[in-house]
Amino acid sequence: MKRQKRDLTTRAFSRGYQAGVSGKSKDVCPTPVGDNRHFWITGWRQGRSDFWDGYQGISNLHCTPVLT
């Protein structure tokens, strides 16, 4: 099994980031409660911040979501 499928928190962060940078609302979060929601919302916030700073499309390639 691939590592991406095993680490659900990193995947949630990445998908939240993609939703945020696409300009989607945080109401589209697929998880109602728990750690995955926390990581998704954290990624969404980072994505929205990058979206507001103008990192869209090709200019967003250098912004890779990283969990710390």
C-alpha positions in Angstrom: 0.0 0.0 0.0 1.3 3.5 -0.8 2.4 5.7 2.0 -0.1 8.4 0.9 -3.0 6.2 1.7 -1.6 5.3 5.1 -1.1 8.8 6.3 -4.6 10.3 6.4 -3.6 13.5 8.2 -1.1 14.5 5.5 -3.7 13.7 2.8 -6.3 15.7 4.6 -4.0 18.7 4.8 -3.1 18.4 1.2 -6.7 18.2 0.1 -7.7 21.1 2.3 -4.9 23.1 0.8 -6.0 22.4 -2.7 -9.6 23.4 -1.8 -8.4 26.6 -0.2 -6.2 27.6 -3.1 -9.0 26.9 -5.5 -11.2 29.4 -3.7 -13.6 26.9 -2.2 -15.5 27.4 1.1 -14.4 25.6 4.2 -17.9 24.3 4.4 -17.0 21.6 1.8 -14.8 19.8 4.3 -15.6 16.1 4.0 -15.0 15.3 7.7 -17.4 16.6 10.3 -15.1 16.1 13.4 -11.7 14.8 14.5 -8.1 15.1 13.6 -8.6 14.8 9.9 -10.9 17.9 10.0 -8.3 19.8 12.0 -5.6 19.0 9.4 -8.0 19.7 6.5 -9.0 23.1 7.9 -5.3 23.9 8.6 -4.5 23.1 5.0 -7.5 25.1 3.8 -6.3 28.2 5.8 -2.8 27.9 4.3 -4.4 27.5 0.8 -6.7 30.5 1.3 -3.7 32.6 2.4 -1.8 31.7 -0.7 -4.9 32.3 -2.8 -5.2 35.8 -1.3 -1.5 36.5 -1.9 -2.0 35.8 -5.6 -0.5 32.3 -5.8 -2.8 30.7 -8.4 -2.1 28.4 -11.3 1.5 28.2 -12.4 2.7 30.7 -9.8 1.5 28.3 -7.1 3.8 25.5 -8.1 6.5 26.5 -5.7 4.1 26.4 -2.7 4.0 22.8 -1.7 2.0 22.1 1.4 4.2 20.8 4.2 3.1 19.7 7.6 5.3 20.8 10.5 
